[in-house]
Amino acid sequence: MANERPRPLVAGNWKMNGLRASSEVLSEIMAGYGAGLRNRADLLVCPPATLVAALAGAAKGAVGVGGQDCHAKASGAHTGDISAEMLADAGASHVIVGHSERRADHGETDAVVRAKAEAARRAGLVAIVCVGETQAQREAGETLTVVASQLRGSIPAGAMAADLVVAYEPVWAIGTGLTPTAADVAEVHALIRTELGTLVGEAEAGRVRVLYGGSVKPSNAAELMAVANVDGALVGGASLVAADFLGIARVYGA
């Protein structure tokens, strides 16, 4: 695998939050995204689908804009769904697939997630594939088994670093204020990197950005982002506040 760490990515998942007035949050993020930080890390916000086009237009590529989900098919009789092609047409560069809230609330299997990741690549988007264990699975000592299984089932054959990001989000840490220890994060991220070597090849595996997500905030970002094989963060609630999101990103430089 490549020795040089991938360029960091700090991504914000706004979930089902945000109205047109929320464009001010993006404006504040852009204003705080100075040259020093731009030289060291990429920023991405993933708002509700209703805001993707507006925010992508306002961002003008300075900050990436992504979707939170997509359908596996390009078009068709799928009322209420949005295709990867539609997101790309609206100006998105990325799309989150397989978030634990989608897996739990919508019953998405690894096969469904994989199909969506394939759709993202078809449309020219980068798929942010999410994996992570529940509290019960962690307590049963199944974390590494669960994460490895999700990776094998969710990552498309032939995936490359240019069209893939992996996000490790322990389900029990999302929105709870709880976080695993740095050693726990290191163990899981090392496993992810090893599994990627098998799934996409050693050379590509070293270039895939592997993000940590789950109650990331300015107060713990420096410790978490310094962990081996952590190439950035997938941020939930803190990404709705520009100062907090920038506070996380600035662990990579002013």
C-alpha positions in Angstrom: 0.0 0.0 0.0 1.1 3.6 -0.5 3.0 5.1 2.4 1.7 8.6 1.9 -1.7 9.3 3.6 -4.6 10.3 1.3 -5.6 13.9 1.4 -8.0 14.4 4.3 -11.7 14.8 3.7 -14.1 16.3 6.2 -17.7 15.6 5.2 -20.9 16.9 6.8 -24.1 14.8 6.8 -27.0 17.2 7.4 -29.5 14.3 7.5 -33.1 15.5 7.4 -32.2 19.1 8.4 -32.0 22.3 6.4 -34.2 24.8 4.6 -33.3 27.4 2.1 -32.1 29.7 4.8 -29.5 27.0 5.7 -27.4 28.2 2.7 -26.0 30.7 5.2 -24.2 27.8 6.9 -22.5 27.0 3.6 -21.6 30.6 3.2 -20.0 30.7 6.7 -18.1 27.5 5.9 -16.8 28.9 2.7 -15.7 32.1 4.4 -13.8 30.1 7.0 -12.2 27.8 4.4 -9.0 29.8 4.0 -6.0 29.0 1.8 -4.1 27.3 4.6 -6.9 24.8 5.2 -7.7 24.4 1.5 -4.1 23.3 0.9 -4.5 20.5 3.4 -8.0 19.1 3.4 -11.2 18.8 1.3 -14.5 19.9 2.7 -17.9 18.4 1.7 -21.5 19.0 2.8 -24.3 16.6 2.1 -27.6 18.4 2.6 -31.1 17.2 2.0 -31.8 16.5 -1.7 -34.0 19.7 -1.9 -30.8 21.8 -1.3 -28.3 20.0 -3.4 -28.6 22.1 -6.5 -28.8 25.4 -4.7 -25.8 24.7 -2.5 -23.7 23.2 -5.4 -24.4 26.4 -7.3 -23.3 28.6 -4.4 -20.3 26.5 -3.6 -18.9 26.8 -7.1 -16.6 23.8 -6.4 -14.8 25.4 -3.5 -16.6 23.1 -1.1 -18.0 19.8 -2.4 -21.7 19.0 -2.2 -23.1 15.5 -2.0 -26.3 13.6 -1.7 -27.4 11.4 1.3 -28.7 8.5 -0.7 -29.6 7.4 -4.2 -31.6 4.7 -6.0 -29.7 1.9 -7.8 -31.4 2.6 -11.1 -30.9 5.6 -13.3 -34.6 6.3 -13.8 -38.0 4.7 -13.7 -41.2 4.2 -11.7 -39.7 4.8 -8.2 -41.8 7.5 -6.7 -40.0 9.6 -4.2 -36.5 8.2 -5.0 -33.6 10.1 -6.5 -31.1 8.6 -8.9 -27.3 9.1 -8.8 -27.7 10.7 -12.2 -30.1 13.3 -10.8 -27.7 14.1 -8.0 -24.9 14.6 -10.5 -27.1 16.7 -12.7 -27.9 18.9 -9.7 -24.1 19.4 -9.1 -23.3 16.8 -6.5 -19.9 15.2 -6.5 -20.5 12.5 -3.8 -23.3 10.5 -2.3 -23.5 8.7 1.0 -24.7 5.1 0.7 -25.4 2.5 3.4 -25.6 4.9 6.3 -26.7 3.0 9.4 -29.9 5.0 9.5 -30.7 3.8 6.0 -29.7 0.2 6.9 -31.9 0.3 10.0 -34.9 2.5 9.0 -35.2 1.2 5.4 -33.9 -2.3 5.8 -31.0 -1.8 3.3 -28.8 -4.9 2.9 -25.2 -5.0 1.9 -26.4 -6.0 -1.6 -28.6 -2.9 -1.8 -25.8 -0.7 -0.7 -23.5 -2.2 -3.2 -26.0 -1.6 -6.0 -26.2 2.1 -5.0 -22.4 2.4 -4.9 -22.3 1.0 -8.4 -24.9 3.5 -9.4 -22.8 6.3 -8.0 -19.8 5.2 -10.1 -22.0 4.9 -13.1 -23.1 8.5 -12.7 -19.6 9.8 -12.0 -20.1 10.3 -8.3 -17.9 9.2 -5.4 -19.7 6.8 -3.1 -19.2 7.2 0.6 -19.9 3.7 1.8 -20.8 3.5 5.5 -20.1 0.5 7.8 -20.3 0.0 11.5 -21.5 -2.2 14.3 -24.3 -1.8 16.9 -23.8 -1.7 20.6 -24.9 -5.3 20.9 -22.4 -6.4 18.3 -19.6 -4.6 20.0 -20.4 -6.0 23.4 -20.5 -9.5 21.8 -17.0 -9.0 20.4 -18.3 -9.0 16.8 -17.1 -5.6 15.7 -14.4 -6.7 13.3 -16.4 -9.5 11.9 -19.4 -7.3 11.2 -17.4 -4.5 9.6 -15.4 -6.9 7.4 -18.7 -8.5 6.3 -20.3 -5.2 5.5 -17.3 -4.1 3.4 -17.2 -7.4 1.4 -20.9 -7.1 0.7 -21.1 -3.4 0.0 -18.1 -2.4 -2.0 -18.5 -3.0 -5.8 -16.1 -5.1 -7.7 -13.5 -3.0 -9.5 -14.0 0.0 -7.2 -11.1 2.5 -7.2 -9.9 5.2 -4.9 -11.2 7.8 -7.3 -14.8 6.7 -6.8 -14.8 5.3 -3.3 -14.7 6.6 0.3 -15.3 4.4 3.3 -16.8 5.7 6.5 -16.6 3.8 9.7 -19.5 4.8 11.9 -20.1 2.7 15.0 -23.9 2.8 15.3 -23.9 3.3 19.0 -21.8 6.4 18.7 -23.9 8.3 16.2 -25.6 11.2 17.8 -25.1 9.8 21.3 -22.1 11.8 22.4 -20.2 8.5 22.9 -17.1 7.7 21.0 -14.8 4.7 20.9 -11.3 5.0 22.2 -8.5 6.0 19.8 -7.2 2.4 20.1 -10.7 1.0 19.1 -10.8 3.3 16.1 -7.3 2.3 15.1 -8.1 -1.4 15.2 -11.2 -1.0 13.0 -9.5 1.3 10.5 -6.6 -1.0 10.2 -9.0 -3.8 9.4 -10.8 -1.7 6.8 -7.5 -0.9 5.1 -6.5 -4.6 5.1 -9.9 -5.6 3.7 -9.6 -2.9 1.0 -6.4 -4.4 0.0 -8.2 -7.6 -0.8 -11.2 -5.9 -2.4 -9.7 -3.2 -4.5 -6.0 -4.2 -4.6 -3.1 -3.0 -2.4 -2.2 0.1 -4.5 -5.8 1.4 -4.6 -6.4 0.5 -0.9 -3.7 2.9 0.2 -5.4 5.8 -1.6 -9.0 5.2 -0.5 -10.0 7.8 2.1 -11.3 6.1 5.3 -13.3 8.4 7.4 -14.4 8.1 11.1 -17.9 9.2 12.0 -19.9 9.1 15.3 -20.2 12.1 17.6 -17.2 13.9 16.1 -16.8 17.4 17.5 -14.1 20.1 17.8 -13.1 18.8 21.2 -12.3 15.3 20.1 -11.4 15.8 16.5 -7.7 16.2 16.9 -7.3 12.9 18.8 -9.5 11.0 16.4 -8.0 12.5 13.2 -4.5 11.6 14.4 -5.3 7.9 14.5 -3.5 5.8 11.9 -5.6 5.1 8.8 -8.1 7.9 9.7 -8.2 10.2 6.7 -10.9 12.6 7.9 -14.4 12.6 9.3 -18.0 12.1 8.5 -19.7 14.6 10.7 -23.4 14.6 11.7 -24.9 17.3 14.0 -21.7 19.4 14.3 -21.8 20.0 10.5 -25.0 22.0 10.9 -23.0 24.7 12.7 -20.3 26.3 10.6 -18.0 27.1 13.5 -18.1 23.5 14.8 -17.6 22.0 11.3 -14.7 24.3 10.7 -13.4 23.6 14.2 -13.2 19.9 13.2 -11.6 20.6 9.8 -9.0 22.9 11.3 -7.2 20.1 13.0 -5.5 19.8 9.6 -4.4 23.5 9.6 -5.6 27.0 9.9 
